[in-house]
Amino acid sequence: MRKVQDILLKSQLFGGLPEDHIEEIKKISVDKYFNKGEIIFFDGDEGNGFYLVVEGTVNVYKVSPEGKEQIFHIVKEGETIGAVPVFSGKSFPANARAISKSYLLFFPREKFMNLTTNNPSLTMNILALLSMRLREFTIQVENLSLKEIPGRLAAYLLYLSEEQGDKDVIKLNISKLQLANILGTGPESLSRALGNMKNRKLVEEEGTSIRLVNRGALEALAENGKSSG
């Protein structure tokens, strides 16, 4: 299936590898299909392999003792889920759920580790991916613990801009409810923060996209962690 080959070639983990290596990687993968809302793995399950999204979208989240969900990451085509525990030999530290009908590739831990032993390029890609994941979680912890809602939102919009190629018009690709969950707040507070940004001409909303009108002011807001307007 050519689409699978293309996704692998463009993915975070396997991008830049020669096609013969991609073919070897595809051979050890297992096709997995999930309906919207279906759980892929639970917090605490054995990290016996990881997943790569070919089609669809998945969220990675934790549930507090009170039952509140906190989304850590929205995973899209070409991105991986569960790589960290696979390489650390530990269990999955969060839950993963398909938020649309999804087609994933599953890579069994033992078979994949055998492949990396003789492939330094793949090993370097893995290190880069794990470093990026660590940066994402560091940003999220800082946002949730130190910043008020406007600062969290500004920081996340700037992060999305960087992730999408430093664009001034960014695609959200998630619902407002999911965005509020990622920022650790409610939909009403998110709506107020976004409305305040629009009133101050920092951003403009264009359907499912957001235009960063005043990047400098957004950077200051993200840095200070609170709104001055």
Protein Blocks (a to p, Z undefined) as FASTA:
>chain_A
ZZlmmmmmmmmklgoiafklmmmmmmmpccddddehiafbdehiacfbccddfbdcdddd
dddfkopacdfbdcdehiaehklmmmnopacfbdcddfbdcddddddfklmmmmmmmomk
lmmmmmmmmmmmmmmmmmmmmmmmmpcfklmmmmmmmmmmmmnopaabdcfkiafklmmm
mnopafklmmmmmmmmmmnomaccehjaccdfblmlmmmmmmnopafZZ
